[in-house]
Amino acid sequence: MTDHSYGHTALAFLRLQSWLSPSFPNGAYSYSHGLEWAVEAGYVSDRRSLIDWLEADLCYGSGRNEAIFFSEAYRCVAEGAEDQLPDLAELAAASRGTSEFVLESAQQSSACLTTLRSVWPDRILDMFSDPKCPPVLAVLLGARAARERIAVDIALPAFLHSYVANLVSAGVRLVPLGQTDGQLAIAALELPILSRSEIASRETVDDLGSAGLMVELASIAHELQYTRLFRS
């Protein structure tokens, strides 16, 4: 490996870490993806039930579809099929199952796009200025990761790890759990993250689908929840 290739790979990886960091200003900390209601209703009450809830979402719910959208966006850019991104982005935006998921996706994605443009500008970001290509986090980051030539078998698991870690953080605050329990939950989800990533890298939009009904029902119920810390 040459010094130049090492430098590019390392720099691209640092950028990926920045985009998926809890400190990235996309407001992810204020959304629980329905988890707040699940805690109040007693479905999530300890570390084990938190792991079960998040693994179900990751493997059968919205997390499953987000992995496919990320992988497909990556493929569009990597294979020179960027003209397919608008249709993919529209499909991803339309796949939000509840009004709070629409809000969560729109606000996080818009904030992500604004920050990427300001700090790590790239021509691929211009496509998301078109109303026909709405910014959706998985599509946006999948496309941007491909532009950095970060291998999809690194970028996709990292994206899903960030997805899970944000929700574990919400669970730690809501149940509440200790910080060690939070890290144990993330560790328990490592293999499901890798499995879902490997499968999603071979899937297409034809494989989209969800059986995570409880997560969506939790989001619907959260809209009417009397006391709320989170926006979803």
Steps between C-alpha positions, in 0.01 A plus 500: 500500500641840405506793736254680272245215498534459876446872548185502287355192671573636846356843416184348354456288812543806724230679301265205534557504876416870507176452305385220731624654825254593779650851476391540135232773507199317357294492820492120529515524881148648510328208324420159649331337197202399713716359778372754754148358474633142510664579834188663642283208385736249661625333184853619574597492866856370521809425294368170363172645379682800348726265303199298382311812392792645305599169342144455373503851351843443347420163344129528421397865529608840377866429575485216248377734227748773589781252440364426152461869416859567610633207297302596190612864518859384532457273198348782290807717550759222488360365172450838333121482520451827686195579287318233705550688828190724471266202462673323788480808722131549423430136583695529825312815601165337420584193708468684833213324676378770741484877518767508772730283289450750215596786733796307644634412156444842342661701778801274553561466127469872431741583784744236375490641146560855623802394705649285226474788254666739742784274615547222240355636173467263206316515169276206593340716769366737233258231386316529830411864429239376253156443659485180297802371695414560868785453745449178694778414743570146377502605134700815567770327704513195275563721198754716683688196634528364147644831383771461764560144375446359847437128459132417544587214735642766733259787436174307532573331836625835630174664392289233670717516812429873520128433448497250787730701729274806481202292610698328775591846628129585507429175684766570761330830578144369488500167687740612659804277461858537613767597250653151518164345416483731200836381375405137564189555288708643214743209528212250487381660175836480322435166331144594392645821353760305302245244386249763385778692323622194313149408388406858406811535283351231274141628506319751278186711533305188401588362843357794696241411759430517870354276767586746778140594571553560871761766429260686272211458744727637773573802282128559441425471873787736580324780312238507777728418792435753777852538640780487245874564504552410134351626175425151370 
